[in-house]
Amino acid sequence: MVELSKKILRQTGRANGTYGLIGEGDKVLLGLSGGKDSLALMHVLAHMQRVAPFDFSFKAVTVSYGMGEDYSKLHAHCEAYGIAHEVLETKVYELAGEKIRKNSSFCSFFSRMRRGALYTYALNHGFNKLALAHHLDDAAESFFMNFMYNGALRSLAPKYTAENGLVVIRPFIHVRERQLRDNATKNGLEVIGDEACPSLRFDVKMPHARASTKTLLASLESEQPKLFISLKSAFEKLHTSSFMDPALLR
């Protein structure tokens, strides 16, 4: 039995209540990579099914890039806990060889293709929500990366509606990455890590922006231990009239 921390459950429950992520009758598709984050979210959703005062269903789907990946252990893990799971076969790796140019953003390409595959599967199988396991560290890193490299103030929303009508939710938006790392260690979960990243098979330069941003945030947090508490609060209290966007000042 996977032992989930009360803090993770409390933070996820609070996010669900605040943003209305999952409710009565929802049919949720979980993007399951097999990493520490999505594995934890899978078990949290299973816990919610048992204790929540509303009924919802969910299924875990793992996108295979067509590299000959072996997800048999991940599938067996899902089966052992009675969680519906399917491996979705794609030809993303083959397409990448044709479309990705040297020094291009291959991470962005694989992310878009994976998300597109999940969107299509969800819509074709009657799911109204797609759950992703992004956490507070992801939101903070995205904010700083957009701020420093793209000249934009942008982060990760707890909930948004895609152009195709599918509602994308992030139940772990208040959870720290280290909590999920501790959860995997505590429960002895066999997680899939960077070794499954398809980019490692390409002769391309590894992206540095996210790694650099992680290092920067770790340094800032060492000086200001309450950094992420402040960031979470700031993400919830936007004073748009104090910026220079003409559209917001009209």
Buried (B, 14 or more C-beta within 10 A) or exposed (E): EBEBBEEBBEBBBEBBEEBEBBEEEBBBBBBBBBBBBBBBBBBBBBBBBEEBEEEBEBBBBBBBBBEEBEBEEBBEBBEEEEBEBBBBEBEBBEBBEEEBEEEEBBBEBBEEBBBBBBBBBBBEEEBBBBBBBBBBBBBBBBBBBBBEEEEEEEBBBBBEEEEEEBBBBBBBBBBBBEBBBBBBEEBEBEBBEEEBBBBEEBEBEEEEBBEBBBEBBEEBBEEEEEBBEEBBEEBEEEEEEEEEEEEEEE
